[in-house]
Amino acid sequence: MKIMMSAGEVSGDLHGARLARAIHEQEPEAVLMGLGGSRMAEAGVHLFRNFADYNVMGVWEVIKNLRRILKLLDDLAAYMEQERPDLLVLIDYPDFNWRLAKRAKKLGIPVFSYIPPSAWAWRKGRARTCAALADEFVAIFPHELPVYEAAGARISFVGNPLVDTVKPELPEEEARAFFGIHPEDHVVLLMPGSRRQEIEMLLPPMLQAAAILKREKPQTRFFLPVAAAEYEGLIRTQVKQSGVSVVLTHENRYALMGLGDVAAAASGTVVMEAALMGLPCVSLYRLAPLNYLIGRALVHVKHFTLPNILLDKTIQPELLQDEVTPQRIAAELAQLYRGTARREQTAEELRKACERLGPPGAAGRVAAKILAAARRTRNSGE
């Protein structure tokens, strides 16, 4: 049995590695190949190409490398035609992967989509486009199903991999010793995101809010888990200019979340990770003015952070665009310190939101679906 996988980012490499291990646990003889990164290679995937050799950021960089990227698409299509895998598994990475899906369709190779393009909030038409190309889909959030079902897709939700991966790296007492956190400390995490634009737009008001909180609650300590090492210099410069004492950390971030009172966080997966660790967040979303106006015209949603979306109500604060001010951030954070009634209520709601992610073992259930799809192809050709 041959299964081709295509993942083009770090997160996809992680998901792909988990799937590869789960597939080999259930079918040791399965041959896995395709596009991925070092983690997938370690998990037993034969890499035809490593995506790290093609990863570029920014419009100009993409334009400069467009010929190489298109050549990669041609090479992968030729590789598929030569190897004739029983199934092509797309793992996120939509801009590239759905072009590859078109090539697979022409070759008569079935397509399985894991983490399909988000279509529930905007660009709902792409659900129809994808449904015409892929034979089966697995989503990692339940609210993604209706728009794909309406488009005629065969789609399911079998759990979210975060349930398995978000675990404290250290026991509580060891974590306290590692970070030097005392029981009387109030711990606030600052999580401005991993993109340069997020850091530039969100970290300054976070740091100004931290200064306000430090004056009002002197026992507050601030920690910043560095999400992108390439921007650590920028982060350190901003922290130094703010005059606020902030501890930058590079490891044991889930254990740190478990010790935190509350976090100020860029909207994204990290907010869901924090929820799984019982850490309430004040979620921030801020764009350049023109991008915001365009987004507001295209996107129609009540909530923009995952815990709130999962329960379809506001269980923790969301600050959007002009609401992202130091005063507002500080006020919302202060209401979620340990010992407050609001924090206890929010923590309980977060537990309910996390239950919507399903039980542990999602990778194994997705692997079983992938193997079943590959077997259907193989059996139909016999």
Secondary structure, 3 states (H helix, E strand, C coil): CEEEEEECCHHHHHHHHHHHHHHHHHCCCCEEEEEECHHHHHCCCEEEEEHHHCCCCCHHHHHHCHHHHHHHHHHHHHHHHHHCCCEEEEECCHHHHHHHHHHHHHHCCCEEEECCCCCCCCCCHHHHHHHCCCCEEEECCHHHHHHHHHCCCCEEECCCCHHHHCCCCCCHHHHHHHHCCCCCCEEEEEECCCCHHHHHHHHHHHHHHHHHHHHHCCCEEEEEECCCHHHHHHHHHHHHHHCCCEEEECCCHHHHHHHCCEEEEECCHHHHHHHHCCCCEEEEECCCHHHHHHHHHHCCCCCCCHHHHHHCCCCCCEEEHHHCCHHHHHHHHHCCCCCCHHHHHHHHHHHHHHHCCCCCCHHHHHHHHHHHHHHHHHHHCC
